[in-house]
Amino acid sequence: MNLMSQKGRCKRLLLFLALIPIGMGGAVFFYRPPVVLVTDRAYDQLYGRLRGMKTQAEASLRLFRRVKTVVIAENAGTDVAVFAVGSASKKPFCVLFPYRYYREAEQYVQDYPGIPAAVLMGHIRESPADMSLPAIRTDTEEDYFKMGRAAAAFAWDQNSGNGADGEPQRPGEILFLRDDKVSSQDWEAFNRGLKAGEYPLAPLSVRAGDEYPVSATVVCAVLTGAAEFFLGQNLKFPIILVSWLDPSVTNSMVKIVFDDSPWAQVVPAAMMAAGEHEAGAVPSKILVLDWRIPEKEFVRQIRRIVQK
C-alpha cells in the first residue's frame, strides 16, 4: 500500500514539474507588451469576423505576445480615435495603423512619445508630405510576378495535351482586369512572371470596371479590383483575385487570393515597426483555395510557384 502511495505521489510530482514550463510560458505570453492593430467595422465585415479571430490567434502565437485590436468608428474624430488606441495598452510593443488613419497615427506618437508606430500603406507607393512615421508597403512587384507565374500555369493546364498535328497546343488567353492601383512596375512584373512561366502570348488588359464581354478563348483571369459586370457573366475558367475579402464568399471560380490586408501583414509589420527587423516591403499572403482545384498534383505545382 505504501509503495502504491509513493508511486502516486511521484506521478503527481512529475505532472506538476511538466506543467511548470507551460505555466511560465503562459505568464510570459500575457506579461509581454502587446501589438495593437487599428481597424474599423467596414474592414472587419470585409475580412470576416471569424476569420479575423483565427488570424489574430495565429499572429499572437507567432509573435509570442498578444495582438490586440482597436476598432474605430468611421465617423470618430482624431482625438477620440487616439484616446481609444491609447486605452488599449499603456505601453504596447508597437501600434500599427492602416493608411487611412495616418493622421491619427501622427497624433498618437505626439501624445504617446516613445511608443513605436507605423503606417500600413498597402499598394500606395508615395507617403503624404505631412507623414513622418515609418511606412510599410506591400511588395507588389513580387506579388504580380507570382500572379504571372500562376496565371501561366493555369493557362497551360487549361490547354494541356497535343493538337491534331501532334504539337503541344498553344495556351488560351489570359485576361488581366486592371484597377487604378496597379502601377507600370506591377504590370511589368506580371509580364515577367508570364514569361518565366513560358506563356507565349500577350495578356488582354482591360479596366476592371469596364463592361467587357469575356470571349471563349479566355482560360484564366486576374482580377485586381471591383468588376461587377465581369463577375456577372457565366465564368468557366480560374480566377486569381487581389482582395481582402473572405475567400469563402468569393466566386466559385476564384482559385487564388492575394491578400495584403493588415491582418495578413501584422506579424512582419510588427517586427519592422518595433525595429527588430529592417523596415521594407511585405508581400501579400497568398491563399491557394485547394478545395476548388480538383487536381492535387496541380495544387502542389501552384503552391511551389507562389512559395518561391
N, C-alpha and C positions, 0 to 999 in steps of 0.2 A: 504493500500500500504506500509506504514511504517512497519507494522507488518510482511508482507511478506519479506521485505528487511532485517529486523532483523533476521528472520529465515534463510535466505540465508547466511548471514554473519556468523551465528552460525554454520551452516553446513560446511562452508569453514574453519572456525577455528578448528572444530573438526577433519576435514580431515587433516589439517596441523599438528595438535598435534599427530594424529595417524601415520603420516609419519615420524615424528622426530626420533623415535626409529629405524625405518628401515634405515633411512639415516645415523644415528650414527653407527648402526651395520655395514653398508657397508663401512663407513670410517675406522672403526676399523679393518675390514677384510683386506682392502688394505694397511693399515698402518703397520700391524704386519709383522715381518720379514718372508719371505717365506721359504719353504722347497725346496731345489734344488736336483733334481734326475738326475743323469747322465745316458744317454742311448746312443745307436748308431743306425744307419739306419737299420742294419740287425735285431736288436731286434724289432724296430718299425714295420718292414714288417711282422715279425713273429707274433707279438701280434695283429696287425691290427690297422690302424691309427684311424678310427672312434671309435673303442673300447677303444683305449688309451685315446682319448679326453674325452670320457664319464667317464672313470675311474679317470682321472685327475680331472675332475669337482667334482666327488663324494668324492675323497680324500681331496680336498680343503675344501669342506663343512664339512666333519667330523673333520678335524683339525682346522677349522675356521681360516685358513690362506692359502694363495696361495701356490700351488705346481707348481714350475717351472721346466721345463726340459732343459737339455743341451744335444744336440745330437752331439756326437763326430764322426768325420770321422774315419773309421777303420785304415787308414794309417797316422793319425795325430800323431805327436811326443808328448812326455810328456809335454814339455813347452807350446806347442800350446793348448793342452787339458786343462792344469791347467789355462792358461790365459782365455779360454772360460768359464770355471766354475767360475772363479773369476769375470768375467764381467757380469755374470747373476745376481748377487746381491752382494753389497758391504759388507753386514752383514746379511747373512741368518740365519734362525733358526737352520738349520743343513744342511749338504750335504751328500747324500747317493751315494756311488759308487758301481757298480757291481764288483764282484771279479776280473774279467779280467782287471779292471782298478785300482788294489790296489796300483800299483807303482805311478800312477797319484795321488791317494788319499794321499799317504805318502808325495809326493812333495807339494800337496796343503796345508796340515797342516803346513808345514815348511814355505811356502810363506804367509799363512794367519793364523798366530797363534791366538788361542782363539776361532776359529770357530769350533763347534762340527762337527765331521765327522765320518762315519762308513762305513764298507765294508759289502755288502750283499753277503754272502758266498754260499747261496743255499744249495745243497747237500754236499758240500765239508766240511769235518769234521775238518781237521787239517789246521791251519793257516801257511803260509810260515814263515820261521825263521826270515826273514827281515821285517815282517809286525808287526807294533806296535799298529795299530788302533783297536778300538772295532770291533769285528766280530759278525754279526747277522746271524744265521744259520736257515735253515728250520728244523722244528721239524718233522723229517722224521719218527720217531718211532710212533708218534701219527698218522701221515698220513697213514702209512702202516697198522696200527691196524684197522683204519676205512675202508681202502680198503678191508681188510679181512672180516670185518663185512658186507660190502656192497656186496662183491662177494658171500658170503654165502647166503645172501638174494636173490640175482639173481638166484643162483643155485637152491635153494628151490622153487622159483617162477616158474622157467622153468619146474620143475618136480612136480608140485602140483597134488594133487589127490591121490587115492589109487590104488594099484596094484590088480591083479586078486585074490589074497588071502585076500584082504581086508586091508592089512597092508599099511601104508604110503610108497610111492615109495622113493627109495634112490635117492638123487640128482645126477646129472651128474657131469662130471669132470670140474675142474677149471684149466685153462691154465695160467701160470704166465710167461710172456716173460720178461726176466731179462736183464737189462742194467748193465754196469760196475759200475755205481754209486750206485747200490743197495748193501748195506752192510749186513753183517751177522745179525746185530741188526735189520735192517729193515725186513729181511726175517723172523726172529723170531717173530717180532711184527705182521707181516702179518698172520703167522700161529696162533698166539694168537687170532687175530681177527676172523679167520675161526672157531676156537674152541668156541669163545664166541657166534658165530652165529650158533652153533650146527652143523657145517659141519663135516661129519664123515670120509671123505677121505683125503688122502694126495694130495696136488695140483701138477700138472705137471709143472716142472720148466725147461725152455729151454732158451737159449740165444736169445735175441730179433732179432739179425741179421741172425740167422740160417734159413735155408730153411726147415722149419718144416711143413709137411702137417697136417692140422687140421683134427682130426677124428670126426666121427659123435657123439661121446659120450661127446664132449666138449659143455658145456652150458653157459660158461662165460669165459672171458679172461681179464687179467690185463696186460696192455702194458706200460712198463716203458722206452722204448727207440725206436729208429728208427727200423722199421720192414717192409721193403718194400715187401718181399715175403709173409709175413703173411697177410698184408692188401690187397694183390693182389688176395687173394682167395675169394670164394663165402661165405662170413661170414653171419651167420643167428642167432647169439647169441649176447647178450650185451657185450660191451667192456668198461672197466674202464681205462682211459688214464691219464698218468702223462705227462703234456706238458704245454708249454706257448702258444701253437698255438690257434688262434682264433677258438672257438668251431664251428662257422658257416661253416668252411671249412674242418671239420673233417669227417671221415667216418660216414655214417648214423647210424651205429650200436653203435657208442660211446654214452653212456648214462650218464657218469660222467667224469668230468675232474678235476684233482688235479693240481692247478696252483700255483707254488711258484715263479713266476716271480717278478721282482722289483715292478711293479705296484700293484700286489696282496698283497705285504707286506709293501707298503710305509707308511701306517698310523702307525702301531705298531713300525716299524723300526725307524720312525722319532721320536717318543716319547722316544724310547730307546737311540737313538743317542744323543738326547738333554739332557738326564739324567732325564727326567720326569717319566720314567718307568724304572724298573730294567732290565738290559740287559739280554737277554736269547734267546731261540729258538722261532721261529714264525711258526705256522702251515700254510700249504697251504690254499689258497682259494679254496673251493670245489664247483664246479658248477654242479648242477643236471640239466641235459637237459630235463626238464619235457615235452617239446613238442615232444620228441622222445619216451616217455613212456606212452602208452595209458591208463593204469590202474591208475586212480588218487589216489586210496587208497594205491597202492604200491608206488607211488611217495611220499606220506606222510610218509610211512614207511622208505623209503630211507633217506628222509630229517631228520627224527628223529635219524637215525643211525649216519649220518655224522655231525649232530649238537651237539651231546653229548660231 
